[in-house]
C-alpha cells in the first residue's frame, strides 16, 4: 500500500463509515432524542418522560404501545 498511494486511498474510501455506535443508538432510543434535538438540548442521559417534560418529545415511543417498532436510527 505504501508503494501505491492511489490503491491505499481507494481502499480507505471504500471502507464503510458508521455515524453512531450501538451504545449511542440505545441512548437515543431510550431518551427519544434525535441527533438534531440533542444538539438543541435534548438530554440523551434522561428518559423520554423527562425529555417530554422539557418539551423535546411529543409522544411516547411506539415500543410502549405493544410490539417494538423498528429503530429509526438503523439503516
MODELLER restraints for C-alpha pairs under 7 A, 6 or more apart:
rsr = mdl.restraints
at = mdl.atoms
rsr.add(forms.Gaussian(group=physical.xy_distance, feature=features.Distance(at['CA:1:A'], at['CA:7:A']), mean=6.47, stdev=0.5))
rsr.add(forms.Gaussian(group=physical.xy_distance, feature=features.Distance(at['CA:1:A'], at['CA:8:A']), mean=5.24, stdev=0.5))
rsr.add(forms.Gaussian(group=physical.xy_distance, feature=features.Distance(at['CA:25:A'], at['CA:73:A']), mean=6.73, stdev=0.5))
rsr.add(forms.Gaussian(group=physical.xy_distance, feature=features.Distance(at['CA:27:A'], at['CA:44:A']), mean=5.55, stdev=0.5))
rsr.add(forms.Gaussian(group=physical.xy_distance, feature=features.Distance(at['CA:27:A'], at['CA:45:A']), mean=6.78, stdev=0.5))
rsr.add(forms.Gaussian(group=physical.xy_distance, feature=features.Distance(at['CA:28:A'], at['CA:34:A']), mean=6.22, stdev=0.5))
rsr.add(forms.Gaussian(group=physical.xy_distance, feature=features.Distance(at['CA:28:A'], at['CA:44:A']), mean=5.81, stdev=0.5))
rsr.add(forms.Gaussian(group=physical.xy_distance, feature=features.Distance(at['CA:30:A'], at['CA:47:A']), mean=5.92, stdev=0.5))
rsr.add(forms.Gaussian(group=physical.xy_distance, feature=features.Distance(at['CA:30:A'], at['CA:48:A']), mean=6.39, stdev=0.5))
rsr.add(forms.Gaussian(group=physical.xy_distance, feature=features.Distance(at['CA:31:A'], at['CA:44:A']), mean=5.16, stdev=0.5))
rsr.add(forms.Gaussian(group=physical.xy_distance, feature=features.Distance(at['CA:31:A'], at['CA:45:A']), mean=6.86, stdev=0.5))
rsr.add(forms.Gaussian(group=physical.xy_distance, feature=features.Distance(at['CA:31:A'], at['CA:46:A']), mean=5.69, stdev=0.5))
rsr.add(forms.Gaussian(group=physical.xy_distance, feature=features.Distance(at['CA:31:A'], at['CA:47:A']), mean=4.53, stdev=0.5))
rsr.add(forms.Gaussian(group=physical.xy_distance, feature=features.Distance(at['CA:31:A'], at['CA:48:A']), mean=4.34, stdev=0.5))
rsr.add(forms.Gaussian(group=physical.xy_distance, feature=features.Distance(at['CA:31:A'], at['CA:51:A']), mean=6.87, stdev=0.5))
rsr.add(forms.Gaussian(group=physical.xy_distance, feature=features.Distance(at['CA:32:A'], at['CA:48:A']), mean=5.30, stdev=0.5))
rsr.add(forms.Gaussian(group=physical.xy_distance, feature=features.Distance(at['CA:32:A'], at['CA:57:A']), mean=6.74, stdev=0.5))
rsr.add(forms.Gaussian(group=physical.xy_distance, feature=features.Distance(at['CA:32:A'], at['CA:61:A']), mean=6.90, stdev=0.5))
rsr.add(forms.Gaussian(group=physical.xy_distance, feature=features.Distance(at['CA:33:A'], at['CA:42:A']), mean=6.02, stdev=0.5))
rsr.add(forms.Gaussian(group=physical.xy_distance, feature=features.Distance(at['CA:33:A'], at['CA:44:A']), mean=6.39, stdev=0.5))
rsr.add(forms.Gaussian(group=physical.xy_distance, feature=features.Distance(at['CA:37:A'], at['CA:56:A']), mean=6.97, stdev=0.5))
rsr.add(forms.Gaussian(group=physical.xy_distance, feature=features.Distance(at['CA:42:A'], at['CA:51:A']), mean=6.34, stdev=0.5))
rsr.add(forms.Gaussian(group=physical.xy_distance, feature=features.Distance(at['CA:42:A'], at['CA:56:A']), mean=6.04, stdev=0.5))
rsr.add(forms.Gaussian(group=physical.xy_distance, feature=features.Distance(at['CA:43:A'], at['CA:51:A']), mean=6.81, stdev=0.5))
rsr.add(forms.Gaussian(group=physical.xy_distance, feature=features.Distance(at['CA:48:A'], at['CA:57:A']), mean=6.77, stdev=0.5))
rsr.add(forms.Gaussian(group=physical.xy_distance, feature=features.Distance(at['CA:51:A'], at['CA:57:A']), mean=5.94, stdev=0.5))
rsr.add(forms.Gaussian(group=physical.xy_distance, feature=features.Distance(at['CA:52:A'], at['CA:58:A']), mean=6.24, stdev=0.5))
rsr.add(forms.Gaussian(group=physical.xy_distance, feature=features.Distance(at['CA:62:A'], at['CA:68:A']), mean=6.63, stdev=0.5))
rsr.add(forms.Gaussian(group=physical.xy_distance, feature=features.Distance(at['CA:62:A'], at['CA:69:A']), mean=5.95, stdev=0.5))
rsr.add(forms.Gaussian(group=physical.xy_distance, feature=features.Distance(at['CA:63:A'], at['CA:69:A']), mean=5.68, stdev=0.5))
